[in-house]
Amino acid sequence: MHKMFTWFEGNELNAILDREGVDKNPPKNANISSLHASSISLFRFILNSGDPRWRLAFTHARLLKEKKIKGIHLENALQANYLSSENKSWRNRYSAFVSKENISHLSRALKNNEIGHEFAAAIGEKTILENGYELKLEKTRNTSRKKDANNVSGCPEALWQLQLFKDGKYLGRVGFNFHKERRAKIISITNIQGAEGKQAQIKQAEKHLGTNFGAFLIKHVKNALGEEVVYRGRKQERNRTMYTMAFRKAGIKPGQIFS
């Protein structure tokens, strides 16, 4: 049986959706079939009239229309990490979105796709540096850790990646996600990873770049986005020292670093 919300719960859910920046109205010129399709895609059924979660279907339908989301991207964004000390979110198994944490997480997965496209427009898909180095921005292509033809592994914890290459060879990346909390845009840096077997090339790159490769990539993100965005970092159990050094050199404050 589908979840029915009381008036009180509906008000609480609307407050969460407001905080997360979710659409309040259906997209312009939307037809009912497209909205129903988004409801079924997100919740596996057509929502009842008056259910606040229609706002998520509105946002999903709009992003589809604007070509800012695909099924694989939504799935990856649902697996991603969003850093927040006050408003935590997570995904339940079997795609159940009935708790405030689940609703927050689905909201963030949708906004991750949208805000990331705004960032992509600001930074560009490719940046050519000196001496054969270049940066590439792209969405994570799969939800496993399988490597692609460029030796880039999947990154389930991050939808977006800024990758470093030397003469067309992949050297490393930072992975990150976006969400909103009230009016603030948040970027969660959840992955810093060098290419396997490329330690010597990474050290050579760091001499040329003048800093830790992770810090260089984070700084590049900060230069594109500016200081209006709130930067948060997540330390992994592996390579904690590398993560800490990268965040420190990139100017992310200790209070914004999560274990």
N, C-alpha and C positions, 0 to 999 in steps of 0.2 A: 504494500500500500504506500502511496506517495505521501511525503511529508506535507502536512498542512501547518501553516504558520498562524499564530494568534496575532492580534493587533499589536501587542507589545513586542513580540518577536519581530514582526515586520518592521516596526520602527527601529529596532536595534540593527537589523540587517541593512536597512536604508542608510543608517549612520555609518556602518562599515563601508558600504559601497560609495558613499560620499567621500569618506576618508581616502579610499583607494582610487578615486578619480574615474569611476565607472559611469558610462552614459546614463542619463536619466530618461531619454526619449529614443524611440526607434529612429534609424537613419532615414534621411529624406528619401521619399519615393520608394520606401521599402514595401514589398508585398508580403502578405500574410504567410505565404508558403515559405519564403526565405527565413522569416522569423521562426516559424514552426521547425524548419530544418535546423536552425541554430539551437533551438531548445532541445531537440532530440539529440543533436550532436553532443551537447554539453551534459545533459541530464538523463538521456535515454527515454524521455517522454515529453509530451507537450505540457508545459507548466499551466497550473490553474490561473484563471484570471485574478489579478491582484497580487500574485506572488512577486515579491521584490526581486527575485532572481531573474525575472524578465529583463532587467537592466543588463545582466551579463549576456543574455541572448542578443540584446540590442547591440552591445559592443562587439560581440563576435560576428554578427551579420555585417556590421559596418566595416570591420577589418577585412573580412572576406571580400567585400565589394571594392575596397581600396587596395586589394592584393597585398596586404601586409601580414598575412598569416596563412599557413598551411597546416594540415593535420600533424605532420611530423614536428613542426615548430611549436605547436601548442603542447604536444606530448613532451617535448624536451623542456619547455618552460614549466610544465607541471612537475618535472623531476628536479628542477633547479632550486637553488638555495637563495632565500631572500632574508637579509640580515636585519633584524629588528629586536631591540631589547624590550620594547613596550607592546608591540603588536605582532606576536609570533604567528606563523602560518605553516600549515603542512597539508599534505594530501593523504586522504584515507585510501585504503585499498578499494578496488572496484569502482573508482571514480564517484564516490558518494560525496556530495557537496551539501551538507545540511547543518554543519556546525559553523560558528563564527570563524574558526581557524581555517576550515575548508573553504568557506566563501572568500576569505581574505586571500587564500592561496590561488584560487581560480582567478580572482580579480587581478592578482599580480602577474599571473601567467599571460593574461590577455594584454595588460599594460606593458609587460616586458617586450612583447612584439611591437607594440605601437611606439613606445618611447625609443626603443632601439633603432627604429627606422628614422626618427628625427635625428638621432645621433649619427647614423650612417650618412645622412645628408650633410651634416656638419663636418665630418672627418674625411669622407670619401672612401671608396672601396680599396684604393691602393695609394700608397705614398712612397715615392722614390727617394731614397737617401743616397749618401755618397758611397763610393767604393763598392758598389754592387749590392748594398743592403736595401731592402724594401720592406714595407709593412702592408699587410692585407687584413681587411676587416671582413668577417663573414659570420653567418649564423652557423651554429653547430649542425652538422649534416646527419648525424645519427645519434641514437640514444644509448648505444653501447660504447665500449672503449676500443672498438676495432679500428685499425689504422686505414687511412685512405691511400690513394696512389702517391700523394706527396709526403707520406709517413706521418700525417697528422692524425692522432688518435681522437676518438669521440670524447665528448666532455659533457656527460649527463648533468653535472651540477651547474652548468652555465650555458645559456642560449647564445651569447655573443662571444666572439673571440677576436683579439687583435694579435696577429701572428707576425713573427720576424723571420725574414728569409735573407740568405746570402747567395748571390748568383743563382737564384731559383731554387736553392735547397733550404728546406725548413729547419729553423734552429730552436724556436720556442714560442710561447704564447702566454697571454693572460686571458682568462675567461671571466665574464661578468654578466650580471643581470640588472634590470631596471624595475623599479616599482615606485608608487607614489604613497606618501603618508601626508594627508591633508594637502597643503600646497607644495610641499617639498618633493623634489625628484631625488630618489635614492639610487645609487649605483653600488651593487654588492660585488666585490671582487672575490671570487670564490676559487679561482684556479690560477696557479703560476707554475708553468711546467716547461722544462727544456726538452729538446728532442733527444730520444734515446741514442746513445753512442756518439753524441756530438759535443761532449764536454770541452774538447780542445777548441773547436770552432766557436763555442759559446764564449769561452774565455777570451779568444781573439776579438770577438765582436764587442765584448764588454770594454776592452782596452780602447777600441775605436769609438764606442759610444760614450765612454767616460763614466760609466756607472753600471751597476747591476742590471742585467737585461730586463728583469721584471719591473724594476723601478723605472727604467727608460720607457717601457710600454705604458705603465700607469701614468707617468708624466705626460706622455703623448695624448692619452685619453683626457687628462685634466686640462691640457692646453686647448683641446678642441671644445670641451664642455664648459670650462670656466669654474669659478668657485660657487656658483649658485646651486650646483648639484652637491648633495651630501655623499661623501665617499666613505664606504665601510669595507673592511677587509676580513676575510676568514682564514685563519691558520689551519692548515691540514696537519694531521698527525705525522705524516712523512714530511721531511724537509721543513720543519718548523723554523729553523734558523734562516733559511732562504726566504721564507715568507715574511718573517719579522724584519729582516734587513730590507727587503723590497718595499714594504709598507713604510718603514722609517725613512728611507731615502726619498720616497715619493711624497712624503709629507702627510701621510694619513696618521691621525692622532691615536695614541694608545687606547683612549676611551672608545674609539670607533673600530677596534679590532676584536673580533670574536673568535673564541676557541672552537 
